[in-house]
Amino acid sequence: MLSTRRNVERSADNADATMEPPAPEVLEQLVQQAERAGASDIHVQMNGPSAAVSFRVDGVLAPINELPAVLAERIMGRIKFLARLKTYQQSLPQDGRIEKAEIKAQNDIRVATYPTVTGEKIVLRLFGGGAQAKMKTLDELGFPDRTLDELRTFLSQTAGLLLLTGPAGSGKTTTIYASLRELAEGGARHIITIEDPAEQIVTGIMQTEINEAAGLNFAQAARHLLRQDPQALVIGEIRDEETANIAIRAALTGHLVVSTLHAGSCRGVFERLEVLCQDHSAIAACVELVINQRLARRICVSCHGEGCVACLQTGYRGRLPLVESFKVTSDLRPLMAESDFSEIRPELSLFEHGCRMVEQDLTNQSEIERVLGVVSGNRKQ
């Protein structure tokens, strides 16, 4: 009797399964839809009887649809299987990666799972997918002419430190890859990167991914890679004192160094760097250029902001950078060595650059206020 009951239950489960489309097919369609929309991430969030699916497009999450819980669970299981994660594990976070050929995607996909009170959530990061598939050149970044000239001048040098700042998703990685492309096309230089992770492969450059689980962090990688005789070194992020000191020492000893540092402004970069490095004169001597950037959504050219299928009814499609930069000159270095940052004032502020974009009808005032947190033309203090 027990055997018969199990057979009946199994038959019922199979019958229910045939009512839903195959999970592999739905997952592939979801990824392809996200790539067509130019999304950077896909969010799948379990929420009781259903799961919400959202795309991060141009830095903003846009709801796409709802999936029945049974189908969503199968899709999540498929994602975990492809990412070589534990399919039964739902109570602990997991990280993995799906190769593009396994899911018919344009590029590899990073997977991150996380338990929530309403069920598991999975985020798929589309590396270089959709609108971001092509590595940009410096000229395609959309930087102000002055900043672009300063960046090109720095990349032509043989030594010095360039620091990029801005919150997550502000375009720093895009700027770094455009700079790497410029350096690689120049040739005759040994270029090494330390990334977390490497989102694009650049021909002619030695790229390294950190592996925290194995004990390979930014500081350790930088320390060892300096013995590989690099002429240009890209450190994905300065997170601690050791990495900061290695970057500064490398810049002072004849290496061209590019890195990122979380701070709210160009002046904030120097204030943060002084906390990480006690040798203030070394900071003043090696830092050549600081670029602070954000990304604002561009008004959709198809509907002129009214909302259409192309922009998922948001009125925006694509993004443009808001940039301010500060080049360290010889007369400022003595002041900076004494921790005097009063003269660190970009010629064109983020807000002023944003206003120019509004005047050119590339974006609008509400978007500038969303990105910069400004009201009536004044920064919130």
Secondary structure, 3 states (H helix, E strand, C coil): CHHHHHHHHHHHHHHHHHHCCCHHHHHHHHHHHHHHCCCCEEEEEEECCEEEEEEEECCEEEEEEEEEHHHHHHHHHHHHHHCCCCCCCCCCCEEEEECHHHHCCCCCEEEEEEEECCEEEEEEEECCCHHHCCCCCHHHCCCCHHHHHHHHHHHCCCCEEEEEECCCCCCHHHHHHHHHHHHHHHCCCCEEEEECCCCCCCCCCEEEECEHHHCECHHHHHHHHHHHCCCEEEECCCCCHHHHHHHHHHHHCCCEEEEECCCCCHHHHHHHHHHHCCCHHHHHHHEEEEEEEEEEEEECCCCCCCCCCCCCCCCEEEEEEEEEEEECCCCCHHHHHCCCCCCCCCCCCHHHHHHHHHHCCCCCHHHHHHHHCEECCEECC
